[in-house]
Amino acid sequence: MASKPSIPKGTRDFSPAEVAKRQYIIQIIKSNFEKFGFQPIETPSFENSETLMGKYGEEGDRLIFKILNSGDFLAKANATHLEAKDSTKLISSISEKALRYDLTVPFARYVVQHQNEIEFPFKRYQIQPVWRADRPQKGRFREFSQCDADVVGSKSLWQEVELVQLYDSVFTTLGLEGVTIKINNRKILSGIAEVIGASDKLIDFTVALDKLDKIGEDGVKKEMIEKGISEEAITKVQPLFNFTGTISEKIEKLSVLLSSSAEGMKGVEELRFICDNVINLGLSTASLDLDVTLARGLNYYTGAIFEVAAPKTVAMGSIGGGGRYDDLTGIFGLKNMSGVGISFGLDRICLVIEELGLFPETVTSTSKALFINYGDKEAFYSMKAIKELRADGIKVELYPDNTKVAKQFQHADKRFIPFAVIVGEEEIKDNQYSLKDLVSGEQKKVSLEELKEILK
């Protein structure tokens, strides 16, 4: 007996309806990318292993899908490592390629490889799938799409201002109101660590501070002490425990707190420039918030850090994020190429829009009308109309088989096609069409022009 077909864990099939919804979101993201001057590139789904390995830390390296060499891959395997069953050392002799883990490192490789053809600053966007050998769980997949926009070759903070506007523009177009764009700066986090004299405790500090809403000030202080942060250090950052107010007020509090740190003050000035300009230019539906607990990408971000939170009515993690990196291409030998980029979480955005019922009714993969097949003569008459309707961009189709009419109507119902077009001898004689609304059951005779207007 044949085994039941299945797909690998952490992957998904998408139905026509799901693909239509994803394409609707991608199209809006794409059109906004292009409106802001970003150009599309694509890179291969797999790269040379040396391009990817060592770029994401030890944990990241473990999550990279390795591709076995073609042919008899064991013939060239290192015999010592093979006999010792040391897979970590063996892998380099049996696998020279790997599936891409993200779009950022392949982009850095692309910039270095094509630096003589690229006009800098280079604004690129990329929407492609990536693969991670992660443990699958709700909302975490082994294959998923990333939607990235990056600018390389400019240190100007106007790029950060524009990226905040880009987030706002995309979510406004999607009808997703109440999104919060959180911003922080890596230099501010470094400044805090410098002020408290605990640079090595930076991550412990930010993780604990991030729990302020959940466990309160006393709970956070207790956790910090448990992590080895001194009471004296905690006293120095007391203002962070009541870090409220407008963005301007928060920036002033940081100026006082970090006055003894040159690095921290540089971060304050960068934040001031970005936030002042975003506020003065205005946002349509999103709001900007300064969040000192935001500490994503500490290994590679060097300036601004972004994270986008869904509207408070939806229980969902971040739906986007990004930041400034000063030397991304340095890993491939091209020094001092500063860049800044953001990413959109397609899968999560899709879930949020679905939950809030924001997909327009027009977002569908189905046809607007099904022409019922009564025989070759009627089918030919129908096909002439179908040709004209399609030329006007209207999605219509003819049921291919001259079978029971009830079966054809059932087919339309199951595919949620809203109209059926009936053509018999009488309609051909009168040069008309009988249009049936499959929701209300109403039926009327119409000309081809009227049919076009209704189906548009």
C-alpha positions, 0 to 999 in steps of 0.5 A, a space after each residue: 500500500 502506497 504511503 500517504 503523501 506529506 511535506 517536510 515539517 516546518 514547510 507549508 502548502 498554500 491554497 489559491 486563496 492563501 496565495 492570493 492574500 500573500 500576493 496582495 500584501 507582497 504587491 503593496 510592499 513591492 509598490 511602496 519599495 519602488 515608490 521610495 526608489 528601491 530597486 529589485 535584485 534576486 540572489 540564488 537560493 543556495 550559496 557557497 558554504 563559505 559565504 554563509 558559514 561563520 556569519 551568524 554565530 555558532 547557533 546560526 551555523 547549526 541552523 543552516 541547511 547544508 547541501 551534499 555534494 553531487 555524485 559519490 560525495 563520500 568518495 572525497 570525504 575526509 577519512 579521519 573525520 568519517 571514521 571518527 564520526 565527527 559531523 562538524 569537521 566532516 561537513 566541509 569535505 562533503 558539502 560545498 553549498 548551503 541554502 541561504 539563511 537570510 537575505 542580508 549576507 547574500 546581499 553583502 556578497 552581491 554588493 562586494 561581487 558587483 561593486 564596480 557595476 553598482 551606483 552608490 548609494 545603492 537602494 535595493 529590495 529583495 523578496 525571496 524565501 529563506 531556509 532555517 533548520 529550526 525546530 518547527 513550532 507555531 509561527 516558526 517555519 523552516 521555509 519562509 519569505 523575507 521582504 527586505 529593503 536596504 541602502 548601502 554606501 551612505 551614512 546619512 541619517 535621512 535614510 533612517 527617516 525614510 525607512 520609518 516613512 516606508 513602514 508607515 506607508 506600507 501599513 497605511 496602504 494595507 489599512 493596518 492602523 495602530 502600528 507602533 514603530 519602536 526605535 532605539 540606538 546601539 550606541 545608547 545601549 553601549 553608553 548605558 553599559 559604560 555608565 554602569 561599568 558593566 559592558 559585559 552585562 549589556 544583554 542581561 541588563 536589557 533582557 531584565 529591563 524589557 520585563 518592566 511591564 510584567 514583573 515591575 521595578 522591584 522584580 527587574 532590580 532583583 533579576 539584575 542583581 541575580 545576573 551580577 549587576 551591582 546595586 550601585 550600577 542599578 541606582 545610576 540608571 534609576 531614570 530608566 525605571 520610569 521611562 515615560 513621556 513624549 519622545 522629546 522628554 525621553 531623549 532629554 532624560 537620556 541626555 542627562 543619564 548618558 552625559 558622561 559617555 561620548 558613545 552614548 551621547 552620539 547615540 542620543 544625537 542620532 536619535 534626536 535627528 531621526 525622531 525630530 524629523 519623522 515627527 515634523 514630517 508626520 506619519 499617516 497611521 503609525 506611531 513612533 516610540 523610543 524604546 530603550 529596551 529594544 536590543 535586537 541584533 546587538 551582534 551587527 547593528 551599530 546605530 539605529 535599531 527598529 522593531 514594528 509592533 502590531 496594533 495592541 488589539 492583536 496578540 502578535 510578536 514583531 511584524 518587522 525590524 531592522 537597523 544600521 550596520 556600519 561594516 556589513 560588507 567587511 566580512 567579504 573584504 570591502 571595508 567602510 560600507 555603511 548600510 541600513 535596512 528594514 524587513 517586513 514579516 510577511 507571514 505575521 502581517 498576513 495573520 494580523 490582517 486576516 484576524 482584523 478582517 482587513 483583506 478586501 473582498 476583491 482579494 481572491 484567486 477565483 474567477 468573477 464568472 463561470 460560463 455554463 457549457 451547453 455544447 460546442 455551438 454555445 461554447 464558441 459563442 461564450 468564448 468570443 465574449 470570454 476573449 473580450 472580457 479577458 482583454 478588459 482584465 476581467 477574470 472569467 472562464 468556460 466550464 470545459 465539459 458539456 456535462 450536467 448543468 447542476 454539476 457546473 453550478 455546483 463547481 461555481 459554488 465550491 469555488 466561490 465564483 459569484 456569477 454564472 453566465 448562461 448561453 442557450 439558443 435564445 441568447 445567441 439569437 438575441 445576441 445577449 447573455 443570461 447573467 445569474 447572481 449565485 449569491 442572490 439567485 437573481 437572473 437577467 439578460 444583458 448585452 456584452 457591454 452590460 456584462 463587462 460593466 457588472 463584472 468589472 
